[in-house]
Amino acid sequence: MARVFFLLVGFGLAVLGGVSLVAYLNLLTVGFSLREYGLFLLTRPELYIFLSGLVLIWSIIYFPLRKK
């Protein structure tokens, strides 16, 4: 049951960060280069929320339960 909870938490974090990152793509139309856009993303907490959600999802899916 805890695995399902952490899977849903990871999914929520990934969606929260991913939606914000997609919204920031509008900066490219304003005149940001890809380099400036990448450097901007490194300063935003949404990138790290997105990555932590992905890591949480991947760890829940790929690391099996320990058998007693």
N, CA, C, O and CB atoms as a CASP TS submission, in Angstrom:
PFRMAT TS
TARGET T0000
AUTHOR 0000-0000-0000
METHOD Language model
MODEL 1
PARENT N/A
ATOM      1  N   MET     1       0.811  -1.183   0.000  1.00  0.00           N
ATOM      2  CA  MET     1       0.000   0.000   0.000  1.00  0.00           C
ATOM      3  C   MET     1       0.865   1.261   0.000  1.00  0.00           C
ATOM      4  O   MET     1       0.499   2.271  -0.600  1.00  0.00           O
ATOM      5  CB  MET     1      -0.928  -0.010   1.192  1.00  0.00           C
ATOM      6  N   ALA     2       1.997   1.195   0.668  1.00  0.00           N
ATOM      7  CA  ALA     2       2.892   2.352   0.711  1.00  0.00           C
ATOM      8  C   ALA     2       3.493   2.617  -0.664  1.00  0.00           C
ATOM      9  O   ALA     2       3.739   3.767  -1.028  1.00  0.00           O
ATOM     10  CB  ALA     2       4.009   2.134   1.747  1.00  0.00           C
ATOM     11  N   ARG     3       3.731   1.545  -1.432  1.00  0.00           N
ATOM     12  CA  ARG     3       4.282   1.718  -2.784  1.00  0.00           C
ATOM     13  C   ARG     3       3.320   2.495  -3.673  1.00  0.00           C
ATOM     14  O   ARG     3       3.747   3.341  -4.459  1.00  0.00           O
ATOM     15  CB  ARG     3       4.593   0.354  -3.417  1.00  0.00           C
ATOM     16  N   VAL     4       2.034   2.216  -3.555  1.00  0.00           N
ATOM     17  CA  VAL     4       1.036   2.935  -4.349  1.00  0.00           C
ATOM     18  C   VAL     4       1.008   4.401  -3.944  1.00  0.00           C
ATOM     19  O   VAL     4       0.912   5.281  -4.800  1.00  0.00           O
ATOM     20  CB  VAL     4      -0.363   2.301  -4.179  1.00  0.00           C
ATOM     21  N   PHE     5       1.091   4.668  -2.649  1.00  0.00           N
ATOM     22  CA  PHE     5       1.117   6.044  -2.166  1.00  0.00           C
ATOM     23  C   PHE     5       2.309   6.804  -2.742  1.00  0.00           C
ATOM     24  O   PHE     5       2.154   7.913  -3.254  1.00  0.00           O
ATOM     25  CB  PHE     5       1.163   6.071  -0.635  1.00  0.00           C
ATOM     26  N   PHE     6       3.501   6.206  -2.660  1.00  0.00           N
ATOM     27  CA  PHE     6       4.691   6.880  -3.164  1.00  0.00           C
ATOM     28  C   PHE     6       4.661   7.012  -4.685  1.00  0.00           C
ATOM     29  O   PHE     6       5.184   7.982  -5.235  1.00  0.00           O
ATOM     30  CB  PHE     6       5.942   6.127  -2.731  1.00  0.00           C
ATOM     31  N   LEU     7       4.060   6.055  -5.355  1.00  0.00           N
ATOM     32  CA  LEU     7       3.899   6.163  -6.800  1.00  0.00           C
ATOM     33  C   LEU     7       3.012   7.353  -7.155  1.00  0.00           C
ATOM     34  O   LEU     7       3.323   8.109  -8.075  1.00  0.00           O
ATOM     35  CB  LEU     7       3.309   4.868  -7.373  1.00  0.00           C
ATOM     36  N   LEU     8       1.919   7.517  -6.435  1.00  0.00           N
ATOM     37  CA  LEU     8       1.023   8.644  -6.698  1.00  0.00           C
ATOM     38  C   LEU     8       1.659   9.984  -6.322  1.00  0.00           C
ATOM     39  O   LEU     8       1.445  10.985  -7.006  1.00  0.00           O
ATOM     40  CB  LEU     8      -0.281   8.461  -5.932  1.00  0.00           C
ATOM     41  N   VAL     9       2.427  10.007  -5.256  1.00  0.00           N
ATOM     42  CA  VAL     9       3.138  11.232  -4.883  1.00  0.00           C
ATOM     43  C   VAL     9       4.162  11.589  -5.959  1.00  0.00           C
ATOM     44  O   VAL     9       4.268  12.749  -6.354  1.00  0.00           O
ATOM     45  CB  VAL     9       3.834  11.067  -3.507  1.00  0.00           C
ATOM     46  N   GLY    10       4.907  10.604  -6.427  1.00  0.00           N
ATOM     47  CA  GLY    10       5.874  10.845  -7.496  1.00  0.00           C
ATOM     48  C   GLY    10       5.213  11.325  -8.765  1.00  0.00           C
ATOM     49  O   GLY    10       5.722  12.219  -9.442  1.00  0.00           O
ATOM     50  N   PHE    11       4.068  10.727  -9.090  1.00  0.00           N
ATOM     51  CA  PHE    11       3.325  11.156 -10.274  1.00  0.00           C
ATOM     52  C   PHE    11       2.858  12.598 -10.124  1.00  0.00           C
ATOM     53  O   PHE    11       2.946  13.380 -11.072  1.00  0.00           O
ATOM     54  CB  PHE    11       2.124  10.234 -10.520  1.00  0.00           C
ATOM     55  N   GLY    12       2.369  12.953  -8.958  1.00  0.00           N
ATOM     56  CA  GLY    12       1.928  14.321  -8.717  1.00  0.00           C
ATOM     57  C   GLY    12       3.061  15.321  -8.837  1.00  0.00           C
ATOM     58  O   GLY    12       2.888  16.393  -9.417  1.00  0.00           O
ATOM     59  N   LEU    13       4.221  14.979  -8.294  1.00  0.00           N
ATOM     60  CA  LEU    13       5.374  15.874  -8.392  1.00  0.00           C
ATOM     61  C   LEU    13       5.834  16.026  -9.840  1.00  0.00           C
ATOM     62  O   LEU    13       6.172  17.125 -10.279  1.00  0.00           O
ATOM     63  CB  LEU    13       6.527  15.355  -7.527  1.00  0.00           C
ATOM     64  N   ALA    14       5.845  14.912 -10.579  1.00  0.00           N
ATOM     65  CA  ALA    14       6.270  14.968 -11.973  1.00  0.00           C
ATOM     66  C   ALA    14       5.301  15.802 -12.810  1.00  0.00           C
ATOM     67  O   ALA    14       5.732  16.555 -13.683  1.00  0.00           O
ATOM     68  CB  ALA    14       6.385  13.555 -12.550  1.00  0.00           C
ATOM     69  N   VAL    15       4.024  15.677 -12.557  1.00  0.00           N
ATOM     70  CA  VAL    15       3.036  16.467 -13.298  1.00  0.00           C
ATOM     71  C   VAL    15       3.159  17.941 -12.933  1.00  0.00           C
ATOM     72  O   VAL    15       3.125  18.801 -13.812  1.00  0.00           O
ATOM     73  CB  VAL    15       1.603  15.962 -13.011  1.00  0.00           C
ATOM     74  N   LEU    16       3.301  18.236 -11.657  1.00  0.00           N
ATOM     75  CA  LEU    16       3.426  19.625 -11.215  1.00  0.00           C
ATOM     76  C   LEU    16       4.640  20.298 -11.857  1.00  0.00           C
ATOM     77  O   LEU    16       4.537  21.406 -12.383  1.00  0.00           O
ATOM     78  CB  LEU    16       3.532  19.692  -9.684  1.00  0.00           C
ATOM     79  N   GLY    17       5.769  19.633 -11.808  1.00  0.00           N
ATOM     80  CA  GLY    17       6.975  20.211 -12.409  1.00  0.00           C
ATOM     81  C   GLY    17       6.921  20.222 -13.921  1.00  0.00           C
ATOM     82  O   GLY    17       7.369  21.185 -14.544  1.00  0.00           O
ATOM     83  N   GLY    18       6.381  19.170 -14.531  1.00  0.00           N
ATOM     84  CA  GLY    18       6.335  19.082 -15.992  1.00  0.00           C
ATOM     85  C   GLY    18       5.440  20.132 -16.619  1.00  0.00           C
ATOM     86  O   GLY    18       5.784  20.697 -17.657  1.00  0.00           O
ATOM     87  N   VAL    19       4.307  20.399 -16.012  1.00  0.00           N
ATOM     88  CA  VAL    19       3.406  21.433 -16.539  1.00  0.00           C
ATOM     89  C   VAL    19       4.086  22.799 -16.489  1.00  0.00           C
ATOM     90  O   VAL    19       3.958  23.593 -17.421  1.00  0.00           O
ATOM     91  CB  VAL    19       2.077  21.465 -15.739  1.00  0.00           C
ATOM     92  N   SER    20       4.792  23.066 -15.427  1.00  0.00           N
ATOM     93  CA  SER    20       5.496  24.345 -15.319  1.00  0.00           C
ATOM     94  C   SER    20       6.617  24.442 -16.350  1.00  0.00           C
ATOM     95  O   SER    20       6.828  25.505 -16.934  1.00  0.00           O
ATOM     96  CB  SER    20       6.065  24.525 -13.905  1.00  0.00           C
ATOM     97  N   LEU    21       7.333  23.350 -16.577  1.00  0.00           N
ATOM     98  CA  LEU    21       8.412  23.376 -17.563  1.00  0.00           C
ATOM     99  C   LEU    21       7.861  23.590 -18.972  1.00  0.00           C
ATOM    100  O   LEU    21       8.470  24.299 -19.774  1.00  0.00           O
ATOM    101  CB  LEU    21       9.220  22.074 -17.504  1.00  0.00           C
ATOM    102  N   VAL    22       6.733  22.992 -19.274  1.00  0.00           N
ATOM    103  CA  VAL    22       6.117  23.213 -20.586  1.00  0.00           C
ATOM    104  C   VAL    22       5.660  24.664 -20.720  1.00  0.00           C
ATOM    105  O   VAL    22       5.776  25.256 -21.793  1.00  0.00           O
ATOM    106  CB  VAL    22       4.922  22.253 -20.798  1.00  0.00           C
ATOM    107  N   ALA    23       5.147  25.232 -19.643  1.00  0.00           N
ATOM    108  CA  ALA    23       4.732  26.631 -19.687  1.00  0.00           C
ATOM    109  C   ALA    23       5.931  27.551 -19.924  1.00  0.00           C
ATOM    110  O   ALA    23       5.801  28.580 -20.587  1.00  0.00           O
ATOM    111  CB  ALA    23       4.016  27.016 -18.384  1.00  0.00           C
ATOM    112  N   TYR    24       7.086  27.189 -19.389  1.00  0.00           N
ATOM    113  CA  TYR    24       8.281  28.003 -19.582  1.00  0.00           C
ATOM    114  C   TYR    24       8.804  27.928 -21.011  1.00  0.00           C
ATOM    115  O   TYR    24       9.673  28.720 -21.376  1.00  0.00           O
ATOM    116  CB  TYR    24       9.364  27.569 -18.619  1.00  0.00           C
ATOM    117  N   LEU    25       8.308  27.007 -21.833  1.00  0.00           N
ATOM    118  CA  LEU    25       8.725  26.964 -23.231  1.00  0.00           C
ATOM    119  C   LEU    25       8.334  28.230 -23.980  1.00  0.00           C
ATOM    120  O   LEU    25       8.895  28.523 -25.037  1.00  0.00           O
ATOM    121  CB  LEU    25       8.123  25.753 -23.918  1.00  0.00           C
ATOM    122  N   ASN    26       7.384  28.977 -23.448  1.00  0.00           N
ATOM    123  CA  ASN    26       7.001  30.250 -24.064  1.00  0.00           C
ATOM    124  C   ASN    26       8.144  31.258 -24.063  1.00  0.00           C
ATOM    125  O   ASN    26       8.122  32.223 -24.828  1.00  0.00           O
ATOM    126  CB  ASN    26       5.803  30.838 -23.341  1.00  0.00           C
ATOM    127  N   LEU    27       9.132  31.044 -23.219  1.00  0.00           N
ATOM    128  CA  LEU    27      10.279  31.948 -23.201  1.00  0.00           C
ATOM    129  C   LEU    27      11.072  31.863 -24.496  1.00  0.00           C
ATOM    130  O   LEU    27      11.748  32.820 -24.874  1.00  0.00           O
ATOM    131  CB  LEU    27      11.182  31.632 -22.017  1.00  0.00           C
ATOM    132  N   LEU    28      10.996  30.737 -25.171  1.00  0.00           N
ATOM    133  CA  LEU    28      11.709  30.607 -26.444  1.00  0.00           C
ATOM    134  C   LEU    28      11.106  31.519 -27.507  1.00  0.00           C
ATOM    135  O   LEU    28      11.820  32.012 -28.380  1.00  0.00           O
ATOM    136  CB  LEU    28      11.683  29.150 -26.926  1.00  0.00           C
ATOM    137  N   THR    29       9.803  31.745 -27.438  1.00  0.00           N
ATOM    138  CA  THR    29       9.172  32.635 -28.413  1.00  0.00           C
ATOM    139  C   THR    29       9.457  34.104 -28.119  1.00  0.00           C
ATOM    140  O   THR    29       9.334  34.949 -29.005  1.00  0.00           O
ATOM    141  CB  THR    29       7.672  32.399 -28.439  1.00  0.00           C
ATOM    142  N   VAL    30       9.833  34.411 -26.890  1.00  0.00           N
ATOM    143  CA  VAL    30      10.151  35.793 -26.517  1.00  0.00           C
ATOM    144  C   VAL    30      11.533  36.188 -27.021  1.00  0.00           C
ATOM    145  O   VAL    30      11.812  37.370 -27.223  1.00  0.00           O
ATOM    146  CB  VAL    30      10.077  35.972 -24.991  1.00  0.00           C
ATOM    147  N   GLY    31      12.401  35.193 -27.226  1.00  0.00           N
ATOM    148  CA  GLY    31      13.729  35.507 -27.742  1.00  0.00           C
ATOM    149  C   GLY    31      14.862  34.841 -26.986  1.00  0.00           C
ATOM    150  O   GLY    31      16.029  35.099 -27.280  1.00  0.00           O
ATOM    151  N   PHE    32      14.548  33.990 -26.020  1.00  0.00           N
ATOM    152  CA  PHE    32      15.590  33.264 -25.320  1.00  0.00           C
ATOM    153  C   PHE    32      16.208  32.236 -26.261  1.00  0.00           C
ATOM    154  O   PHE    32      15.499  31.612 -27.051  1.00  0.00           O
ATOM    155  CB  PHE    32      15.030  32.583 -24.050  1.00  0.00           C
ATOM    156  N   SER    33      17.510  32.058 -26.182  1.00  0.00           N
ATOM    157  CA  SER    33      18.147  30.972 -26.920  1.00  0.00           C
ATOM    158  C   SER    33      18.003  29.689 -26.093  1.00  0.00           C
ATOM    159  O   SER    33      17.597  29.736 -24.932  1.00  0.00           O
ATOM    160  CB  SER    33      19.661  31.295 -27.220  1.00  0.00           C
ATOM    161  N   LEU    34      18.335  28.557 -26.693  1.00  0.00           N
ATOM    162  CA  LEU    34      18.239  27.298 -25.951  1.00  0.00           C
ATOM    163  C   LEU    34      19.194  27.286 -24.760  1.00  0.00           C
ATOM    164  O   LEU    34      18.874  26.725 -23.712  1.00  0.00           O
ATOM    165  CB  LEU    34      18.537  26.109 -26.874  1.00  0.00           C
ATOM    166  N   ARG    35      20.354  27.898 -24.916  1.00  0.00           N
ATOM    167  CA  ARG    35      21.315  27.973 -23.815  1.00  0.00           C
ATOM    168  C   ARG    35      20.759  28.818 -22.669  1.00  0.00           C
ATOM    169  O   ARG    35      20.839  28.413 -21.510  1.00  0.00           O
ATOM    170  CB  ARG    35      22.654  28.558 -24.308  1.00  0.00           C
ATOM    171  N   GLU    36      20.202  29.976 -22.979  1.00  0.00           N
ATOM    172  CA  GLU    36      19.618  30.833 -21.944  1.00  0.00           C
ATOM    173  C   GLU    36      18.433  30.143 -21.273  1.00  0.00           C
ATOM    174  O   GLU    36      18.241  30.253 -20.062  1.00  0.00           O
ATOM    175  CB  GLU    36      19.176  32.178 -22.546  1.00  0.00           C
ATOM    176  N   TYR    37      17.648  29.437 -22.071  1.00  0.00           N
ATOM    177  CA  TYR    37      16.506  28.704 -21.528  1.00  0.00           C
ATOM    178  C   TYR    37      16.971  27.615 -20.560  1.00  0.00           C
ATOM    179  O   TYR    37      16.401  27.453 -19.481  1.00  0.00           O
ATOM    180  CB  TYR    37      15.676  28.085 -22.666  1.00  0.00           C
ATOM    181  N   GLY    38      18.005  26.873 -20.952  1.00  0.00           N
ATOM    182  CA  GLY    38      18.540  25.829 -20.074  1.00  0.00           C
ATOM    183  C   GLY    38      19.102  26.395 -18.783  1.00  0.00           C
ATOM    184  O   GLY    38      18.883  25.836 -17.708  1.00  0.00           O
ATOM    185  N   LEU    39      19.823  27.497 -18.886  1.00  0.00           N
ATOM    186  CA  LEU    39      20.369  28.131 -17.684  1.00  0.00           C
ATOM    187  C   LEU    39      19.254  28.675 -16.792  1.00  0.00           C
ATOM    188  O   LEU    39      19.359  28.634 -15.566  1.00  0.00           O
ATOM    189  CB  LEU    39      21.335  29.261 -18.068  1.00  0.00           C
ATOM    190  N   PHE    40      18.190  29.183 -17.409  1.00  0.00           N
ATOM    191  CA  PHE    40      17.047  29.653 -16.631  1.00  0.00           C
ATOM    192  C   PHE    40      16.391  28.499 -15.878  1.00  0.00           C
ATOM    193  O   PHE    40      16.029  28.640 -14.710  1.00  0.00           O
ATOM    194  CB  PHE    40      16.023  30.339 -17.544  1.00  0.00           C
ATOM    195  N   LEU    41      16.240  27.354 -16.554  1.00  0.00           N
ATOM    196  CA  LEU    41      15.600  26.206 -15.908  1.00  0.00           C
ATOM    197  C   LEU    41      16.408  25.694 -14.723  1.00  0.00           C
ATOM    198  O   LEU    41      15.839  25.198 -13.751  1.00  0.00           O
ATOM    199  CB  LEU    41      15.399  25.086 -16.913  1.00  0.00           C
ATOM    200  N   LEU    42      17.720  25.809 -14.798  1.00  0.00           N
ATOM    201  CA  LEU    42      18.550  25.342 -13.684  1.00  0.00           C
ATOM    202  C   LEU    42      18.319  26.144 -12.410  1.00  0.00           C
ATOM    203  O   LEU    42      18.620  25.665 -11.316  1.00  0.00           O
ATOM    204  CB  LEU    42      20.015  25.409 -14.065  1.00  0.00           C
ATOM    205  N   THR    43      17.791  27.348 -12.535  1.00  0.00           N
ATOM    206  CA  THR    43      17.543  28.176 -11.358  1.00  0.00           C
ATOM    207  C   THR    43      16.130  28.013 -10.818  1.00  0.00           C
ATOM    208  O   THR    43      15.816  28.565  -9.764  1.00  0.00           O
ATOM    209  CB  THR    43      17.794  29.625 -11.685  1.00  0.00           C
ATOM    210  N   ARG    44      15.272  27.274 -11.509  1.00  0.00           N
ATOM    211  CA  ARG    44      13.870  27.134 -11.122  1.00  0.00           C
ATOM    212  C   ARG    44      13.663  25.871 -10.288  1.00  0.00           C
ATOM    213  O   ARG    44      14.209  24.821 -10.625  1.00  0.00           O
ATOM    214  CB  ARG    44      12.969  27.102 -12.369  1.00  0.00           C
ATOM    215  N   PRO    45      12.889  25.951  -9.209  1.00  0.00           N
ATOM    216  CA  PRO    45      12.631  24.762  -8.393  1.00  0.00           C
ATOM    217  C   PRO    45      11.738  23.738  -9.092  1.00  0.00           C
ATOM    218  O   PRO    45      11.722  22.567  -8.711  1.00  0.00           O
ATOM    219  CB  PRO    45      11.995  25.171  -7.088  1.00  0.00           C
ATOM    220  N   GLU    46      10.993  24.174 -10.117  1.00  0.00           N
ATOM    221  CA  GLU    46      10.114  23.251 -10.821  1.00  0.00           C
ATOM    222  C   GLU    46      10.895  22.137 -11.509  1.00  0.00           C
ATOM    223  O   GLU    46      10.406  21.012 -11.615  1.00  0.00           O
ATOM    224  CB  GLU    46       9.279  24.002 -11.840  1.00  0.00           C
ATOM    225  N   LEU    47      12.100  22.437 -11.974  1.00  0.00           N
ATOM    226  CA  LEU    47      12.937  21.418 -12.599  1.00  0.00           C
ATOM    227  C   LEU    47      13.280  20.323 -11.596  1.00  0.00           C
ATOM    228  O   LEU    47      13.234  19.138 -11.925  1.00  0.00           O
ATOM    229  CB  LEU    47      14.222  22.045 -13.166  1.00  0.00           C
ATOM    230  N   TYR    48      13.621  20.714 -10.387  1.00  0.00           N
ATOM    231  CA  TYR    48      14.006  19.753  -9.370  1.00  0.00           C
ATOM    232  C   TYR    48      12.798  18.994  -8.822  1.00  0.00           C
ATOM    233  O   TYR    48      12.927  17.838  -8.422  1.00  0.00           O
ATOM    234  CB  TYR    48      14.737  20.455  -8.240  1.00  0.00           C
ATOM    235  N   ILE    49      11.635  19.627  -8.800  1.00  0.00           N
ATOM    236  CA  ILE    49      10.404  18.922  -8.426  1.00  0.00           C
ATOM    237  C   ILE    49      10.094  17.860  -9.462  1.00  0.00           C
ATOM    238  O   ILE    49       9.743  16.734  -9.108  1.00  0.00           O
ATOM    239  CB  ILE    49       9.215  19.906  -8.288  1.00  0.00           C
ATOM    240  N   PHE    50      10.219  18.203 -10.742  1.00  0.00           N
ATOM    241  CA  PHE    50       9.988  17.265 -11.834  1.00  0.00           C
ATOM    242  C   PHE    50      10.949  16.078 -11.751  1.00  0.00           C
ATOM    243  O   PHE    50      10.531  14.925 -11.859  1.00  0.00           O
ATOM    244  CB  PHE    50      10.138  17.976 -13.185  1.00  0.00           C
ATOM    245  N   LEU    51      12.232  16.365 -11.558  1.00  0.00           N
ATOM    246  CA  LEU    51      13.231  15.292 -11.488  1.00  0.00           C
ATOM    247  C   LEU    51      13.030  14.402 -10.265  1.00  0.00           C
ATOM    248  O   LEU    51      13.203  13.187 -10.350  1.00  0.00           O
ATOM    249  CB  LEU    51      14.635  15.884 -11.465  1.00  0.00           C
ATOM    250  N   SER    52      12.665  14.998  -9.126  1.00  0.00           N
ATOM    251  CA  SER    52      12.441  14.174  -7.927  1.00  0.00           C
ATOM    252  C   SER    52      11.212  13.286  -8.112  1.00  0.00           C
ATOM    253  O   SER    52      11.193  12.153  -7.632  1.00  0.00           O
ATOM    254  CB  SER    52      12.269  15.067  -6.672  1.00  0.00           C
ATOM    255  N   GLY    53      10.189  13.786  -8.800  1.00  0.00           N
ATOM    256  CA  GLY    53       9.026  12.957  -9.097  1.00  0.00           C
ATOM    257  C   GLY    53       9.385  11.788  -9.995  1.00  0.00           C
ATOM    258  O   GLY    53       8.931  10.668  -9.766  1.00  0.00           O
ATOM    259  N   LEU    54      10.203  12.039 -11.022  1.00  0.00           N
ATOM    260  CA  LEU    54      10.628  10.954 -11.912  1.00  0.00           C
ATOM    261  C   LEU    54      11.460   9.909 -11.180  1.00  0.00           C
ATOM    262  O   LEU    54      11.278   8.708 -11.375  1.00  0.00           O
ATOM    263  CB  LEU    54      11.424  11.515 -13.082  1.00  0.00           C
ATOM    264  N   VAL    55      12.368  10.373 -10.343  1.00  0.00           N
ATOM    265  CA  VAL    55      13.202   9.431  -9.583  1.00  0.00           C
ATOM    266  C   VAL    55      12.349   8.597  -8.645  1.00  0.00           C
ATOM    267  O   VAL    55      12.583   7.398  -8.498  1.00  0.00           O
ATOM    268  CB  VAL    55      14.284  10.180  -8.785  1.00  0.00           C
ATOM    269  N   LEU    56      11.374   9.206  -8.017  1.00  0.00           N
ATOM    270  CA  LEU    56      10.486   8.478  -7.116  1.00  0.00           C
ATOM    271  C   LEU    56       9.679   7.428  -7.881  1.00  0.00           C
ATOM    272  O   LEU    56       9.553   6.291  -7.427  1.00  0.00           O
ATOM    273  CB  LEU    56       9.543   9.452  -6.393  1.00  0.00           C
ATOM    274  N   ILE    57       9.139   7.802  -9.027  1.00  0.00           N
ATOM    275  CA  ILE    57       8.379   6.849  -9.834  1.00  0.00           C
ATOM    276  C   ILE    57       9.266   5.704 -10.287  1.00  0.00           C
ATOM    277  O   ILE    57       8.892   4.539 -10.146  1.00  0.00           O
ATOM    278  CB  ILE    57       7.755   7.545 -11.049  1.00  0.00           C
ATOM    279  N   TRP    58      10.428   6.014 -10.824  1.00  0.00           N
ATOM    280  CA  TRP    58      11.326   4.976 -11.316  1.00  0.00           C
ATOM    281  C   TRP    58      11.786   4.049 -10.201  1.00  0.00           C
ATOM    282  O   TRP    58      11.881   2.839 -10.407  1.00  0.00           O
ATOM    283  CB  TRP    58      12.529   5.602 -11.991  1.00  0.00           C
ATOM    284  N   SER    59      12.071   4.594  -9.029  1.00  0.00           N
ATOM    285  CA  SER    59      12.528   3.746  -7.926  1.00  0.00           C
ATOM    286  C   SER    59      11.414   2.820  -7.436  1.00  0.00           C
ATOM    287  O   SER    59      11.688   1.676  -7.074  1.00  0.00           O
ATOM    288  CB  SER    59      13.036   4.610  -6.768  1.00  0.00           C
ATOM    289  N   ILE    60      10.183   3.285  -7.418  1.00  0.00           N
ATOM    290  CA  ILE    60       9.070   2.444  -6.990  1.00  0.00           C
ATOM    291  C   ILE    60       8.821   1.337  -8.007  1.00  0.00           C
ATOM    292  O   ILE    60       8.536   0.200  -7.630  1.00  0.00           O
ATOM    293  CB  ILE    60       7.797   3.287  -6.794  1.00  0.00           C
ATOM    294  N   ILE    61       8.927   1.660  -9.287  1.00  0.00           N
ATOM    295  CA  ILE    61       8.632   0.668 -10.323  1.00  0.00           C
ATOM    296  C   ILE    61       9.753  -0.359 -10.462  1.00  0.00           C
ATOM    297  O   ILE    61       9.473  -1.552 -10.576  1.00  0.00           O
ATOM    298  CB  ILE    61       8.398   1.359 -11.661  1.00  0.00           C
ATOM    299  N   TYR    62      10.999   0.070 -10.456  1.00  0.00           N
ATOM    300  CA  TYR    62      12.096  -0.817 -10.798  1.00  0.00           C
ATOM    301  C   TYR    62      12.761  -1.534  -9.636  1.00  0.00           C
ATOM    302  O   TYR    62      13.447  -2.532  -9.856  1.00  0.00           O
ATOM    303  CB  TYR    62      13.103  -0.058 -11.507  1.00  0.00           C
ATOM    304  N   PHE    63      12.586  -1.070  -8.424  1.00  0.00           N
ATOM    305  CA  PHE    63      13.148  -1.783  -7.273  1.00  0.00           C
ATOM    306  C   PHE    63      12.075  -2.636  -6.652  1.00  0.00           C
ATOM    307  O   PHE    63      11.113  -2.105  -6.097  1.00  0.00           O
ATOM    308  CB  PHE    63      13.733  -0.803  -6.229  1.00  0.00           C
ATOM    309  N   PRO    64      12.209  -3.940  -6.729  1.00  0.00           N
ATOM    310  CA  PRO    64      11.160  -4.823  -6.226  1.00  0.00           C
ATOM    311  C   PRO    64      11.112  -4.828  -4.693  1.00  0.00           C
ATOM    312  O   PRO    64      12.036  -4.388  -4.009  1.00  0.00           O
ATOM    313  CB  PRO    64      11.377  -6.244  -6.749  1.00  0.00           C
ATOM    314  N   LEU    65       9.997  -5.345  -4.198  1.00  0.00           N
ATOM    315  CA  LEU    65       9.869  -5.506  -2.745  1.00  0.00           C
ATOM    316  C   LEU    65      10.858  -6.544  -2.252  1.00  0.00           C
ATOM    317  O   LEU    65      11.193  -7.486  -2.969  1.00  0.00           O
ATOM    318  CB  LEU    65       8.429  -5.911  -2.356  1.00  0.00           C
ATOM    319  N   ARG    66      11.319  -6.370  -1.035  1.00  0.00           N
ATOM    320  CA  ARG    66      12.208  -7.362  -0.435  1.00  0.00           C
ATOM    321  C   ARG    66      11.368  -8.531   0.052  1.00  0.00           C
ATOM    322  O   ARG    66      10.351  -8.351   0.721  1.00  0.00           O
ATOM    323  CB  ARG    66      13.040  -6.748   0.734  1.00  0.00           C
ATOM    324  N   LYS    67      11.805  -9.706  -0.290  1.00  0.00           N
ATOM    325  CA  LYS    67      11.079 -10.892   0.152  1.00  0.00           C
ATOM    326  C   LYS    67      11.616 -11.308   1.517  1.00  0.00           C
ATOM    327  O   LYS    67      12.824 -11.321   1.755  1.00  0.00           O
ATOM    328  CB  LYS    67      11.213 -12.056  -0.882  1.00  0.00           C
ATOM    329  N   LYS    68      10.699 -11.644   2.393  1.00  0.00           N
ATOM    330  CA  LYS    68      11.099 -12.008   3.761  1.00  0.00           C
ATOM    331  C   LYS    68      11.482 -13.466   3.837  1.00  0.00           C
ATOM    332  O   LYS    68      11.846 -13.954   4.907  1.00  0.00           O
ATOM    333  CB  LYS    68       9.973 -11.715   4.756  1.00  0.00           C
TER
END
